[in-house]
Amino acid sequence: MNPTELIAEITAAFKDEPYPGDDNIVYDNTGVHLECIEIRDAFKGHLWHQVPDDVLSTKRTGLSFMSKEGFKYYLPTFMCSLLRDSSVVDEGISMVVLLLKLPTEVDIAVVAEKIQRFDVGDKLPAIELNEFLQNQLARTNTEINSFIDKARQFTQAQGQAIYHFLIHTRDEWGDAFLSNEADLAIQRYWFQFA
């Protein structure tokens, strides 16, 4: 599928998605989290298909600060922007694909690396090492649950558009990733929309 066809599919799949509301764009509206404030203010009031290019160019990481409703609503903005302008692929595509990838093996690798550091460096008492591993497992479970919570809110048509976007990303920009993340995203979750 070429970029024009893919943009048309994304647009059709998300055309009726309701705006999440100004206070439901980001995950933290307390006013303490500065990035969330900036992202909320930049995207506030913009329909997903009408976000100005200057907002997208300066807020490329914005999707990572969005609430699950904001994520669902503005994901097509980022996908279409990347399909229209391949010059922003390096930074932008990495963020989008990483947010679409079920985070399991990456967390296991992080835990393994930290365990190795403990073995090589100062030895921790077994109780502290056990506490560390339990904290890592809890964090991994939290990240997986967060991903599933975001991903399951997409309709069949939206999931299929995301799947096609990931296929296109893998085929066109696969070299931009260290670990073939687009293919991992497909294999771990989005394959079901094939």
Backbone as ProteinMPNN parsed JSONL, in Angstrom:
{"seq_chain_A": "MNPTELIAEITAAFKDEPYPGDDNIVYDNTGVHLECIEIRDAFKGHLWHQVPDDVLSTKRTGLSFMSKEGFKYYLPTFMCSLLRDSSVVDEGISMVVLLLKLPTEVDIAVVAEKIQRFDVGDKLPAIELNEFLQNQLARTNTEINSFIDKARQFTQAQGQAIYHFLIHTRDEWGDAFLSNEADLAIQRYWFQFA", "coords_chain_A": {"N_chain_A": [[0.849, -1.164, 0.0], [0.643, 2.176, -0.894], [1.818, 5.422, 0.406], [-0.253, 7.388, 0.044], [-2.618, 5.872, -0.254], [-2.598, 4.618, 2.199], [-2.826, 6.774, 3.998], [-5.413, 7.531, 3.305], [-6.825, 5.27, 4.21], [-6.291, 5.384, 6.984], [-7.471, 7.854, 7.589], [-10.184, 7.314, 6.979], [-10.687, 5.335, 8.904], [-10.422, 6.675, 11.329], [-12.075, 8.88, 11.191], [-14.486, 9.462, 12.554], [-13.786, 9.615, 15.174], [-14.185, 10.774, 18.44], [-13.289, 13.949, 19.812], [-11.1, 14.114, 22.598], [-11.418, 16.022, 24.584], [-10.292, 19.039, 26.126], [-9.073, 18.743, 28.626], [-8.348, 16.121, 28.708], [-6.325, 15.255, 27.119], [-3.627, 14.748, 27.772], [-1.766, 12.615, 30.089], [-1.328, 13.733, 32.583], [-2.746, 16.268, 34.211], [-2.281, 17.969, 36.279], [-0.731, 20.206, 36.347], [1.82, 20.154, 37.198], [3.564, 18.525, 35.768], [5.665, 19.429, 33.373], [6.136, 18.792, 30.606], [3.75, 17.555, 29.911], [1.97, 19.698, 30.224], [2.893, 21.421, 28.183], [2.425, 19.812, 25.88], [-0.362, 19.383, 26.053], [-1.298, 22.049, 25.806], [-0.349, 22.659, 23.257], [-1.743, 20.9, 21.573], [-4.364, 21.274, 22.222], [-7.717, 21.83, 21.371], [-7.329, 21.283, 18.68], [-8.447, 19.403, 15.981], [-7.742, 15.982, 15.133], [-6.918, 15.662, 12.469], [-6.249, 18.172, 11.734], [-4.07, 19.295, 12.972], [-1.588, 21.706, 13.215], [1.361, 21.892, 11.144], [3.632, 23.037, 12.335], [3.242, 22.499, 15.03], [3.407, 19.724, 15.077], [6.058, 19.419, 14.202], [7.54, 20.506, 16.274], [6.712, 19.128, 18.48], [7.253, 16.349, 18.417], [7.556, 14.168, 20.124], [5.246, 14.131, 21.498], [3.145, 12.255, 21.615], [3.854, 10.36, 23.497], [3.226, 11.505, 25.917], [0.548, 11.528, 26.178], [-2.793, 10.889, 27.336], [-4.677, 7.788, 27.483], [-6.946, 8.2, 25.916], [-6.226, 10.516, 24.526], [-4.027, 9.496, 23.168], [-5.254, 7.604, 21.479], [-6.809, 9.341, 19.955], [-4.96, 11.151, 18.73], [-3.011, 9.551, 17.54], [-3.436, 8.886, 14.734], [-2.77, 11.358, 13.626], [-0.001, 11.571, 13.939], [0.829, 9.281, 12.506], [-0.079, 9.852, 9.868], [1.319, 12.223, 9.369], [3.967, 11.313, 9.305], [3.82, 9.679, 7.073], [3.303, 11.551, 5.089], [5.55, 13.201, 5.134], [8.566, 12.173, 4.776], [10.971, 13.12, 5.707], [10.967, 13.5, 8.41], [11.145, 11.062, 9.516], [13.179, 9.614, 10.997], [13.34, 10.413, 13.858], [10.602, 10.684, 14.513], [9.269, 8.307, 13.624], [10.408, 6.334, 15.164], [9.475, 6.91, 17.764], [6.648, 6.593, 17.475], [6.419, 3.889, 16.624], [7.661, 2.529, 18.759], [5.84, 3.078, 20.786], [3.752, 1.581, 19.894], [4.511, -0.984, 20.262], [4.356, -3.939, 22.088], [5.665, -4.01, 25.25], [7.712, -6.254, 26.202], [10.081, -8.067, 25.908], [12.106, -6.147, 25.897], [12.054, -5.071, 28.476], [12.797, -7.342, 29.938], [15.413, -7.66, 29.046], [16.531, -5.34, 30.105], [16.306, -5.858, 32.847], [17.986, -8.118, 32.994], [20.448, -6.969, 32.294], [20.831, -5.22, 34.442], [20.97, -7.025, 36.561], [23.321, -8.339, 35.864], [25.13, -6.218, 36.201], [24.993, -5.963, 38.975], [26.107, -8.407, 39.717], [28.713, -8.135, 38.741], [29.631, -5.765, 39.89], [29.491, -4.242, 43.099], [28.382, -6.532, 45.493], [25.04, -7.212, 46.25], [23.067, -7.728, 49.139], [21.063, -10.682, 49.315], [18.386, -10.151, 49.9], [18.01, -7.468, 49.104], [18.547, -7.676, 46.37], [16.459, -9.36, 45.612], [14.294, -7.665, 46.176], [14.811, -5.645, 44.326], [14.451, -7.093, 41.899], [11.724, -7.747, 42.141], [10.605, -5.193, 42.023], [11.313, -4.497, 39.395], [9.846, -6.405, 37.965], [7.244, -5.656, 38.674], [7.169, -3.118, 37.484], [7.439, -3.861, 34.802], [5.054, -5.319, 34.446], [3.227, -3.226, 34.847], [3.791, -1.584, 32.635], [3.104, -3.307, 30.523], [0.38, -3.713, 31.059], [-0.53, -1.081, 30.732], [0.002, -0.688, 28.008], [-1.747, -2.625, 26.85], [-4.193, -1.619, 27.744], [-4.316, 0.79, 26.303], [-4.152, -0.16, 23.648], [-6.356, -1.862, 23.244], [-8.523, -0.246, 22.888], [-8.921, 0.511, 20.291], [-10.871, 0.325, 17.304], [-11.824, -2.355, 15.045], [-11.353, -1.521, 12.363], [-9.625, 0.643, 12.837], [-7.499, -0.655, 14.115], [-6.683, -2.264, 11.994], [-5.783, -0.318, 10.196], [-3.625, 0.665, 11.658], [-2.065, -1.653, 11.73], [-1.495, -1.908, 8.948], [-0.028, 0.449, 8.644], [2.203, -0.192, 10.223], [3.213, -2.352, 8.745], [3.93, -1.014, 6.393], [5.823, 0.721, 7.486], [7.753, -1.108, 8.408], [8.546, -2.216, 5.942], [9.427, 0.025, 4.462], [11.058, 1.639, 6.138], [12.552, -0.001, 7.763], [15.294, -0.205, 8.297], [15.821, 1.893, 9.969], [15.603, 1.14, 12.553], [16.964, -0.443, 15.444], [16.367, -2.99, 16.4], [14.455, -4.156, 14.735], [11.875, -3.118, 15.339], [9.316, -2.443, 14.259], [8.438, -4.814, 13.064], [8.419, -6.434, 15.329], [6.398, -5.145, 16.777], [4.215, -5.78, 15.194], [4.247, -8.624, 15.342], [3.875, -9.065, 18.094], [1.416, -7.938, 18.817], [-0.267, -6.502, 16.85], [-0.689, -8.188, 14.694], [-3.111, -9.502, 14.762], [-4.916, -7.966, 13.406], [-4.666, -8.391, 10.76]], "CA_chain_A": [[0.0, 0.0, 0.0], [1.477, 3.385, -0.952], [1.453, 6.368, 1.466], [-1.536, 8.051, -0.211], [-3.675, 4.901, 0.074], [-2.549, 4.379, 3.642], [-3.414, 7.964, 4.629], [-6.863, 7.439, 3.082], [-7.338, 4.232, 5.112], [-6.22, 5.929, 8.346], [-8.479, 8.914, 7.675], [-11.499, 6.677, 7.036], [-10.824, 4.582, 10.145], [-10.458, 7.559, 12.495], [-12.831, 10.096, 10.877], [-15.555, 9.725, 13.516], [-13.257, 9.536, 16.538], [-14.528, 12.008, 19.164], [-12.231, 14.727, 20.472], [-11.107, 13.684, 24.0], [-11.638, 17.143, 25.496], [-9.057, 19.76, 26.423], [-8.461, 18.262, 29.858], [-8.137, 14.677, 28.63], [-5.344, 15.007, 26.065], [-2.406, 14.192, 28.364], [-2.017, 11.774, 31.26], [-1.176, 14.483, 33.831], [-3.304, 17.618, 34.1], [-2.14, 18.642, 37.572], [0.026, 21.432, 36.178], [3.166, 19.924, 37.709], [4.359, 17.874, 34.724], [5.855, 20.477, 32.369], [5.956, 18.282, 29.241], [2.314, 17.349, 29.709], [1.368, 21.024, 30.039], [3.258, 21.887, 26.839], [1.734, 18.993, 24.874], [-1.793, 19.7, 26.141], [-1.535, 23.379, 25.256], [-0.055, 22.654, 21.819], [-2.742, 20.126, 20.83], [-5.697, 21.651, 22.686], [-8.624, 22.431, 20.41], [-7.047, 20.86, 17.298], [-8.909, 18.099, 15.528], [-6.562, 15.181, 14.83], [-6.502, 15.831, 11.074], [-5.973, 19.589, 11.488], [-2.965, 19.773, 13.818], [-0.647, 22.447, 12.368], [2.677, 21.279, 10.931], [4.616, 23.54, 13.295], [3.033, 21.775, 16.285], [3.972, 18.382, 14.896], [7.514, 19.464, 14.068], [8.167, 20.836, 17.556], [6.198, 18.228, 19.534], [7.309, 14.989, 17.848], [7.447, 13.158, 21.179], [4.008, 14.421, 22.21], [2.289, 11.076, 21.778], [4.238, 9.623, 24.71], [2.695, 12.19, 27.098], [-0.914, 11.603, 26.067], [-3.66, 9.929, 28.024], [-5.06, 6.747, 26.523], [-7.896, 8.804, 24.973], [-5.427, 11.401, 23.674], [-3.227, 8.621, 22.32], [-6.135, 7.074, 20.423], [-7.274, 10.42, 19.09], [-3.893, 11.809, 17.973], [-2.143, 8.6, 16.834], [-3.49, 9.054, 13.277], [-2.074, 12.6, 13.28], [1.423, 11.258, 13.828], [1.023, 8.329, 11.411], [-0.253, 10.552, 8.589], [2.424, 13.17, 9.225], [5.149, 10.548, 8.89], [3.593, 9.199, 5.701], [3.361, 12.711, 4.187], [6.867, 13.849, 5.145], [9.549, 11.174, 5.188], [12.159, 13.749, 6.28], [10.874, 13.445, 9.868], [11.016, 9.659, 9.867], [14.125, 9.092, 11.984], [12.901, 10.625, 15.235], [9.166, 10.487, 14.668], [8.828, 6.928, 13.433], [10.867, 5.557, 16.319], [8.559, 7.155, 18.873], [5.347, 5.989, 17.191], [6.52, 2.425, 16.611], [7.937, 2.052, 20.122], [4.598, 3.154, 21.554], [2.848, 0.556, 19.367], [5.127, -2.29, 20.506], [4.139, -4.511, 23.408], [6.988, -3.932, 25.881], [8.052, -7.397, 27.043], [11.478, -8.483, 25.846], [12.966, -5.021, 26.232], [12.134, -4.997, 29.931], [13.566, -8.491, 30.4], [16.813, -7.346, 28.772], [16.944, -4.323, 31.081], [16.487, -6.553, 34.12], [19.178, -8.956, 32.886], [21.628, -6.105, 32.328], [20.995, -4.714, 35.802], [21.425, -8.147, 37.38], [24.729, -8.533, 35.533], [25.871, -5.143, 36.867], [25.092, -6.293, 40.396], [27.043, -9.518, 39.852], [30.056, -7.658, 38.448], [29.98, -4.7, 40.834], [29.294, -4.573, 44.515], [27.345, -7.544, 45.728], [23.913, -6.805, 47.09], [22.49, -8.827, 49.921], [20.003, -11.384, 48.573], [17.089, -9.489, 50.141], [17.948, -6.27, 48.265], [18.451, -8.12, 44.977], [15.09, -9.847, 45.433], [13.43, -6.482, 46.136], [15.066, -5.021, 43.028], [13.798, -7.902, 40.858], [10.281, -7.588, 42.3], [10.27, -3.856, 41.506], [11.404, -4.546, 37.939], [8.708, -7.186, 37.49], [6.056, -4.814, 38.831], [7.229, -2.082, 36.445], [7.155, -4.527, 33.527], [3.617, -5.592, 34.409], [2.539, -1.945, 34.692], [3.951, -1.149, 31.244], [2.31, -4.201, 29.674], [-1.033, -3.39, 31.293], [-0.78, 0.225, 30.117], [-0.056, -0.897, 26.561], [-2.988, -3.341, 26.524], [-5.289, -0.687, 27.992], [-4.37, 1.715, 25.162], [-4.327, -0.855, 22.368], [-7.664, -2.509, 23.082], [-9.586, 0.741, 22.646], [-9.064, 0.738, 18.855], [-11.852, -0.504, 16.59], [-11.228, -3.274, 14.064], [-10.855, -0.725, 11.224], [-8.477, 1.413, 13.304], [-6.418, -1.626, 14.31], [-6.206, -2.672, 10.674], [-5.012, 0.811, 9.659], [-2.355, 0.662, 12.391], [-1.334, -2.815, 11.209], [-0.975, -1.553, 7.624], [1.013, 1.445, 8.871], [3.392, -0.904, 10.703], [3.745, -3.11, 7.597], [4.589, -0.012, 5.551], [7.002, 1.178, 8.226], [8.743, -2.196, 8.353], [9.047, -2.381, 4.581], [10.077, 1.238, 3.959], [12.024, 2.261, 7.047], [13.034, -1.011, 8.703], [16.695, 0.042, 8.65], [15.91, 2.97, 10.965], [15.451, 0.547, 13.879], [18.04, -1.33, 15.882], [15.899, -4.355, 16.67], [13.294, -4.48, 13.907], [10.74, -2.836, 16.207], [8.028, -2.467, 13.554], [8.052, -6.217, 12.928], [8.083, -6.907, 16.675], [5.083, -4.598, 17.115], [3.236, -6.592, 14.465], [4.246, -9.991, 15.868], [3.444, -9.131, 19.489], [0.033, -7.516, 19.053], [-1.085, -5.995, 15.75], [-0.93, -9.26, 13.722], [-4.511, -9.921, 14.83], [-5.728, -7.117, 12.534], [-4.295, -8.692, 9.368]], "C_chain_A": [[0.908, 1.244, 0.0], [0.995, 4.39, 0.117], [0.097, 7.038, 1.27], [-2.705, 7.14, 0.145], [-3.754, 4.654, 1.583], [-3.131, 5.563, 4.424], [-4.937, 7.939, 4.47], [-7.489, 6.399, 4.015], [-7.363, 4.736, 6.559], [-7.309, 6.974, 8.557], [-9.879, 8.325, 7.793], [-11.727, 5.976, 8.381], [-11.017, 5.493, 11.364], [-11.372, 8.784, 12.317], [-13.897, 10.45, 11.919], [-15.089, 9.673, 14.969], [-13.552, 10.847, 17.267], [-13.309, 12.641, 19.825], [-12.263, 14.399, 21.971], [-11.422, 14.78, 25.005], [-10.3, 17.75, 25.898], [-8.33, 19.211, 27.65], [-8.216, 16.756, 29.864], [-7.155, 14.318, 27.515], [-4.115, 14.304, 26.623], [-2.735, 13.422, 29.639], [-1.883, 12.509, 32.59], [-1.639, 15.917, 33.615], [-3.175, 18.409, 35.402], [-1.443, 19.994, 37.445], [1.46, 21.31, 36.66], [4.088, 19.375, 36.616], [4.491, 18.821, 33.533], [5.642, 19.996, 30.931], [4.481, 18.076, 28.93], [1.601, 18.679, 29.47], [1.635, 21.532, 28.627], [2.495, 21.137, 25.753], [0.241, 19.309, 24.874], [-2.096, 21.043, 25.476], [-1.307, 23.435, 23.749], [-1.166, 21.975, 21.016], [-4.176, 20.545, 21.156], [-6.501, 22.339, 21.577], [-8.407, 22.014, 18.961], [-7.657, 19.487, 17.03], [-7.705, 17.317, 15.033], [-6.038, 15.406, 13.412], [-6.195, 17.294, 10.729], [-4.881, 20.159, 12.393], [-1.953, 20.466, 12.907], [0.723, 21.759, 12.294], [3.71, 21.755, 11.945], [4.454, 22.874, 14.659], [3.664, 20.397, 16.179], [5.495, 18.408, 14.822], [8.204, 19.776, 15.396], [7.747, 19.893, 18.684], [6.168, 16.783, 19.051], [7.177, 13.892, 18.889], [6.126, 13.285, 21.949], [3.142, 13.22, 22.495], [2.608, 10.326, 23.062], [3.71, 10.269, 25.985], [1.167, 12.214, 27.125], [-1.609, 10.544, 26.909], [-4.043, 8.848, 27.019], [-6.058, 7.293, 25.499], [-7.177, 9.749, 24.005], [-4.578, 10.611, 22.697], [-4.061, 8.094, 21.156], [-6.515, 8.163, 19.432], [-6.164, 10.979, 18.203], [-2.911, 10.85, 17.288], [-2.234, 8.768, 15.316], [-2.805, 10.33, 12.794], [-0.601, 12.305, 13.013], [1.685, 10.289, 12.676], [0.935, 9.034, 10.059], [0.875, 11.543, 8.34], [3.68, 12.47, 8.733], [5.013, 10.048, 7.455], [3.689, 10.335, 4.681], [4.772, 13.271, 4.053], [7.909, 12.879, 5.675], [10.82, 11.793, 5.771], [12.132, 13.731, 7.809], [10.86, 12.006, 10.378], [11.931, 9.246, 11.017], [13.632, 9.217, 13.42], [11.435, 10.247, 15.425], [8.723, 9.047, 14.584], [9.238, 6.063, 14.618], [9.895, 5.696, 17.48], [7.228, 6.44, 18.647], [5.427, 4.47, 17.272], [6.801, 1.881, 18.011], [6.684, 2.092, 20.993], [3.566, 2.125, 21.094], [3.363, -0.862, 19.61], [4.869, -2.736, 21.936], [5.486, -4.649, 24.108], [7.317, -5.113, 26.786], [9.542, -7.711, 27.031], [12.437, -7.364, 26.23], [13.138, -4.931, 27.742], [12.931, -6.166, 30.508], [15.057, -8.246, 30.188], [17.348, -6.314, 29.762], [17.2, -4.978, 32.433], [17.764, -7.385, 34.088], [20.451, -8.122, 32.962], [21.876, -5.589, 33.742], [21.457, -5.82, 36.745], [22.916, -8.384, 37.138], [25.589, -7.461, 36.201], [26.043, -5.433, 38.355], [26.098, -7.422, 40.613], [28.487, -9.067, 39.664], [30.518, -6.641, 39.48], [29.826, -5.169, 42.264], [28.145, -5.564, 44.655], [26.263, -6.975, 46.635], [23.485, -7.994, 47.942], [21.302, -9.41, 49.154], [18.654, -10.697, 48.734], [16.938, -8.251, 49.267], [17.823, -6.635, 46.789], [17.035, -8.614, 44.678], [14.116, -8.674, 45.334], [13.57, -5.757, 44.794], [14.328, -5.771, 41.91], [12.277, -7.775, 40.941], [9.818, -6.233, 41.767], [10.303, -3.833, 39.98], [10.22, -5.304, 37.339], [7.421, -6.369, 37.584], [6.019, -3.733, 37.764], [6.902, -2.671, 35.081], [5.667, -4.789, 33.398], [2.815, -4.311, 34.203], [2.607, -1.478, 33.243], [3.121, -2.01, 30.29], [0.821, -3.883, 29.829], [-1.413, -2.059, 30.649], [-0.9, 0.097, 28.602], [-1.387, -1.543, 26.163], [-4.195, -2.422, 26.7], [-5.444, 0.303, 26.835], [-4.763, 0.989, 23.879], [-5.73, -1.429, 22.179], [-8.798, -1.527, 22.803], [-9.817, 1.003, 21.151], [-10.107, -0.203, 18.259], [-11.111, -1.432, 15.626], [-10.622, -2.488, 12.895], [-9.624, 0.09, 11.624], [-7.263, 0.506, 13.519], [-5.832, -2.082, 12.988], [-5.374, -1.556, 10.027], [-3.646, 0.892, 10.345], [-1.48, -0.487, 11.905], [-0.719, -2.498, 9.843], [0.123, -0.489, 7.716], [2.306, 0.769, 9.323], [4.035, -1.743, 9.602], [4.533, -2.157, 6.688], [5.888, 0.463, 6.204], [8.109, 0.135, 8.168], [9.374, -2.287, 6.973], [9.847, -1.182, 4.082], [11.218, 1.745, 4.826], [12.597, 1.284, 8.062], [14.464, -0.784, 9.156], [16.861, 1.115, 9.715], [15.851, 2.437, 12.392], [16.595, -0.397, 14.191], [17.592, -2.777, 15.974], [14.637, -4.715, 15.911], [11.98, -4.273, 14.669], [9.385, -2.888, 15.505], [7.535, -3.904, 13.407], [7.681, -6.812, 14.289], [6.707, -6.395, 17.104], [3.981, -5.411, 16.44], [3.111, -7.966, 15.11], [3.665, -10.093, 17.28], [1.978, -8.761, 19.709], [-0.767, -7.285, 17.775], [-1.347, -7.005, 14.652], [-2.401, -9.638, 13.659], [-5.429, -9.091, 13.946], [-5.417, -7.339, 11.055], [-5.505, -9.049, 8.538]], "O_chain_A": [[1.831, 1.34, 0.808], [-0.095, 4.235, 0.667], [-0.633, 7.237, 2.242], [-3.67, 7.578, 0.771], [-4.836, 4.505, 2.152], [-3.85, 5.366, 5.404], [-5.664, 8.288, 5.399], [-8.573, 6.628, 4.553], [-8.346, 4.535, 7.272], [-7.987, 6.974, 9.585], [-10.677, 8.78, 8.613], [-12.828, 6.02, 8.929], [-11.698, 5.119, 12.319], [-11.434, 9.635, 13.203], [-14.175, 11.629, 12.135], [-15.908, 9.685, 15.887], [-13.209, 11.919, 16.768], [-12.422, 11.951, 20.326], [-13.34, 14.4, 22.568], [-11.672, 14.484, 26.173], [-9.295, 17.046, 25.997], [-7.1, 19.219, 27.698], [-7.911, 16.18, 30.909], [-7.163, 13.189, 27.025], [-3.613, 13.361, 26.011], [-3.825, 13.55, 30.197], [-2.279, 11.974, 33.626], [-0.986, 16.687, 32.911], [-3.876, 19.4, 35.603], [-1.553, 20.834, 38.338], [2.236, 22.258, 36.545], [5.265, 19.732, 36.558], [3.541, 18.998, 32.77], [5.038, 20.703, 30.125], [4.017, 18.38, 27.831], [0.726, 18.771, 28.609], [0.726, 22.015, 27.951], [1.979, 21.747, 24.816], [-0.356, 19.485, 23.811], [-3.031, 21.158, 24.684], [-1.993, 24.174, 23.044], [-1.496, 22.414, 19.915], [-5.102, 20.194, 20.424], [-6.038, 23.285, 20.94], [-9.215, 22.354, 18.097], [-7.409, 18.531, 17.766], [-6.739, 17.915, 14.56], [-4.829, 15.345, 13.187], [-5.914, 17.617, 9.575], [-4.783, 21.375, 12.557], [-1.504, 19.873, 11.926], [1.174, 21.132, 13.252], [4.567, 20.98, 12.371], [5.44, 22.701, 15.375], [4.372, 19.958, 17.085], [6.151, 17.502, 15.335], [9.338, 19.351, 15.616], [8.381, 19.876, 19.739], [5.18, 16.076, 19.251], [6.728, 12.791, 18.569], [5.93, 12.601, 22.954], [2.468, 13.175, 23.524], [1.719, 9.715, 23.656], [3.743, 9.639, 27.043], [0.566, 12.847, 27.993], [-1.078, 9.461, 27.154], [-3.76, 8.983, 25.829], [-6.022, 6.894, 24.335], [-7.484, 9.778, 22.814], [-4.423, 11.0, 21.539], [-3.634, 8.131, 20.001], [-6.541, 7.936, 18.222], [-6.407, 11.255, 17.029], [-2.057, 11.301, 16.525], [-1.196, 8.793, 14.655], [-2.311, 10.376, 11.667], [-0.035, 12.73, 12.006], [2.661, 10.454, 11.944], [1.791, 8.829, 9.198], [1.336, 11.682, 7.207], [4.374, 12.972, 7.85], [5.995, 10.004, 6.713], [4.106, 10.116, 3.543], [5.151, 13.758, 2.988], [8.112, 12.775, 6.885], [11.67, 11.064, 6.283], [13.17, 13.926, 8.441], [10.588, 11.768, 11.555], [11.47, 8.573, 11.939], [13.521, 8.212, 14.123], [11.08, 9.569, 16.389], [7.895, 8.603, 15.379], [8.5, 5.166, 15.025], [9.533, 4.702, 18.11], [6.738, 5.752, 19.543], [4.593, 3.836, 17.919], [6.225, 0.865, 18.401], [6.496, 1.226, 21.848], [2.615, 1.83, 21.819], [2.721, -1.833, 19.209], [5.133, -1.995, 22.882], [6.367, -5.344, 23.602], [7.216, -4.999, 28.008], [10.193, -7.621, 28.072], [13.478, -7.625, 26.833], [14.251, -4.735, 28.231], [13.67, -5.985, 31.477], [15.872, -8.583, 31.047], [18.492, -6.41, 30.206], [18.2, -4.684, 33.088], [18.541, -7.366, 35.042], [21.419, -8.515, 33.612], [23.022, -5.532, 34.186], [22.261, -5.565, 37.642], [23.68, -8.601, 38.078], [26.666, -7.767, 36.713], [27.104, -5.18, 38.926], [26.857, -7.399, 41.581], [29.386, -9.558, 40.347], [31.676, -6.659, 39.896], [30.011, -6.343, 42.582], [27.098, -5.44, 44.02], [26.548, -6.341, 47.651], [23.544, -9.139, 47.494], [20.618, -8.691, 48.426], [17.861, -10.667, 47.793], [15.854, -8.002, 48.739], [17.087, -5.989, 46.044], [16.48, -8.32, 43.619], [13.212, -8.69, 44.499], [12.583, -5.315, 44.206], [13.663, -5.155, 41.077], [11.611, -7.705, 39.908], [8.767, -6.135, 41.134], [9.44, -3.23, 39.343], [9.661, -4.888, 36.324], [6.601, -6.394, 36.666], [4.962, -3.455, 37.197], [6.178, -2.062, 34.294], [5.076, -4.511, 32.354], [1.831, -4.309, 33.463], [1.607, -1.03, 32.683], [2.508, -1.492, 29.357], [0.094, -3.796, 28.84], [-2.499, -1.929, 30.085], [-1.784, 0.692, 27.986], [-2.068, -1.068, 25.254], [-5.118, -2.448, 25.886], [-6.563, 0.621, 26.432], [-5.604, 1.467, 23.118], [-6.231, -1.472, 21.055], [-9.918, -1.944, 22.51], [-10.8, 1.646, 20.783], [-10.215, -1.365, 18.65], [-9.904, -1.294, 15.427], [-9.496, -2.765, 12.484], [-8.684, 0.215, 10.84], [-6.142, 0.857, 13.15], [-4.62, -2.267, 12.872], [-4.366, -1.836, 9.379], [-2.634, 1.155, 9.696], [-0.281, -0.306, 11.693], [0.454, -2.791, 9.61], [1.089, -0.523, 6.955], [3.387, 1.122, 8.851], [5.261, -1.838, 9.529], [5.651, -2.458, 6.271], [6.918, 0.588, 5.543], [9.266, 0.462, 7.909], [10.591, -2.418, 6.847], [10.831, -1.347, 3.362], [12.228, 2.226, 4.312], [13.08, 1.701, 9.115], [14.817, -1.133, 10.282], [17.935, 1.236, 10.305], [16.03, 3.198, 13.343], [17.126, -1.066, 13.305], [18.357, -3.688, 15.658], [13.827, -5.503, 16.399], [11.094, -5.127, 14.651], [8.404, -3.333, 16.099], [6.351, -4.18, 13.603], [6.741, -7.6, 14.389], [5.937, -7.129, 17.723], [2.945, -5.692, 17.042], [2.005, -8.424, 15.393], [3.035, -11.094, 17.621], [1.361, -9.215, 20.673], [-1.86, -7.836, 17.639], [-2.142, -6.732, 13.753], [-2.887, -10.053, 12.607], [-6.589, -9.451, 13.747], [-5.853, -6.568, 10.2], [-5.376, -9.33, 7.347]]}, "name": "protein", "num_of_chains": 1, "seq": "MNPTELIAEITAAFKDEPYPGDDNIVYDNTGVHLECIEIRDAFKGHLWHQVPDDVLSTKRTGLSFMSKEGFKYYLPTFMCSLLRDSSVVDEGISMVVLLLKLPTEVDIAVVAEKIQRFDVGDKLPAIELNEFLQNQLARTNTEINSFIDKARQFTQAQGQAIYHFLIHTRDEWGDAFLSNEADLAIQRYWFQFA"}
